[in-house]
Amino acid sequence: MDVMDAIEARWSVRSYAKRPVEPEKVAAIMEAGRLAPTASNEQKWKLIAVTDPELIAAMVPACKDVKWVGTAPLILVACSEGDREMICGQSARTVDCTIAMSYMTLEAIEQGLGWCWLGWFYPEKVHEVLGIPDEYMVVAVATVGYPAKEGRRSAKKSAEEVIVYNRMA
């Protein structure tokens, strides 16, 4: 599978098979995140792999009580230490963690796993469940595992609708 194959194969999985993710696959996913670029190469992040069933169960209320979150055998959390605004006005740490999670997404797909980014989590509850120090900001949470059923990616807008070369006007 090449990168474009992984991109095209990704869809949001919301139901996972009762099958653990092999440790070597978890390690490969985490390594993909570790190798992702960061602003000024500061690497002020922690990438957390949650595989403990009790912690996964405790993450359900931290993820707005979305029950299917508890079916995932692996939950990934990206958090950053402090923050700084880049010249462009964006949060360096949010961008850093998002890039890492994107790399991890592609590696998970390469490993034959499903993935779903979560936009519905309470950062303070994730801090509590996972013992994340106060100086870290929880940026992203995702579930990972073998899909319980077949799925498909959502329709995407056409290239003409979203791609611009050189100038918008």
N, C-alpha and C positions, 0 to 999 in steps of 0.2 A: 504494500500500500504506500503510495506517495502522499505528500502533504495535501494535494488537491483532493485525492480520494478520501482522506480523513475528513476534510472540510465538508465534502459532499455527503459523507455517511453520517454526520452528526445530526442527531435529533434529540429533543428534550424527553428524557426517560423519566416517567413518574410512577413506575412500578417495577420492582426488582425481584429477580429470582432469589430463592433462599440458597445462595451459594456465595461463599466468601471470595474475595478477590485475593489471588495468590500474592504472597509477600514480595516476590520478585516483580510482579506487575505494579504493586504499590510503590516499590523502590524506583522503578523506571519512571513512573508518573512524577514522583517527587524530584527525581533528578532532572527531568525536563523543566520543572519550575525553577529549580536551583540555577540552571544554566540560562534562564531568561535574562534579558538586559534590564538594568535599572538606571534611573537618572543619576548621572555622575558616577555610576558603578558603586553607589553607596550600599546597596544590598541591606537596607534597614527594614527587614521583613522577617517574619516567621511563617513557614508553610506547615500547617498541621494536618496530619493524616489521622483521622479518628476511625478506629476499627473495633474498639471495645463495645460490645453490645449494650452494656449499661449506659455508657456515655452517648451512644447513638440514640437510645431511648430518651435520655435526658435532653438531647438536642431537639426533640419534637416540640416541646413547649417553647424552646428558644427560637424555633422556626414557625412561629405563629400557629402552633398546634396542627400543622399540616401532617396528617397521619402517614401518608406514603413516605415521608422523609425517614421514618423508622424502618422502612423495608430495605433501605440501602445498606449494604455491608461496609461502605466506606463513605465518610463525609470529609471533604477537604475544606480547610479554612485558611484564608490568607489574611494576615494582619501586618500592620506596619508600625514601626516605632517612630513616634512623632510625625511631623509632616513639614513640608516646606512648599511654597508656591513657586512653580517654575516661571520663567520670564513670560511664558505664554498665558499665565494665569491659572493653569491647571495644577491640581494637587499631584506632586511628584509621587507620593506614596500610593495614591489610588491608581495612578497610571502603572506604577511598578507592579502592584499586586494583580492588576487586570492583565498585564502582559504575561505574568507568570501563570495565572490561571488559564489563559488562552493556550499557552504551550502545554500545560498539563492536560487540557481538554483534548488536544490533538494526540498526545501520547496515549491517553485512555482509549480513544477511538482506535488507534493503531493496535492496542492490546486486546481489541475485541470487546470493549466495555461500553456501557452507556453512561450518560452524564446529564445532569441538569443543574444549571446555574440557579441559585435561589435569590430572589429579590425580597423575599419576605422572611426576614429574621430580625430579632431584637439584639443589637450588638451587646448591650449590657448583660443580657442573659447568656449569650455565647461566651462572654468573658467569664461569667460565673461558672458555667458548666465545665469549661476547659481550663480554668485557672490562669487565664491570660492576664498578665500584669496591666495595671492601669495605663502605663505609658504606651501601650499598643492599641491601635485603632483596628477594629475588625472591618475589613474591606469587602471580602467576598466569601461566600459559602456555596458549596456544590455537593451534590450527591453523585455517587459513582457505584456501578455494579453491573452485573449481567441483567439485561432487560428480561422481565417476566413474560413479555409478549412482544410481537413485532410492532413496529411503528414506522413513522415516516417523518421526514423533516417538513416543517411548515413551508408554505409557498413563500417565495421571495419576490420582491419587485424586480422588474426587468432592469437590465444594465442601463438602458436609456433613461430610466427614472432616477437612478442613483449615482451614476458615474459621470463625472465631468472631467474633461481634459483642458488644462491650462486656465481657463477663466469661466466663471459662471455667467457672466453677461457679455 
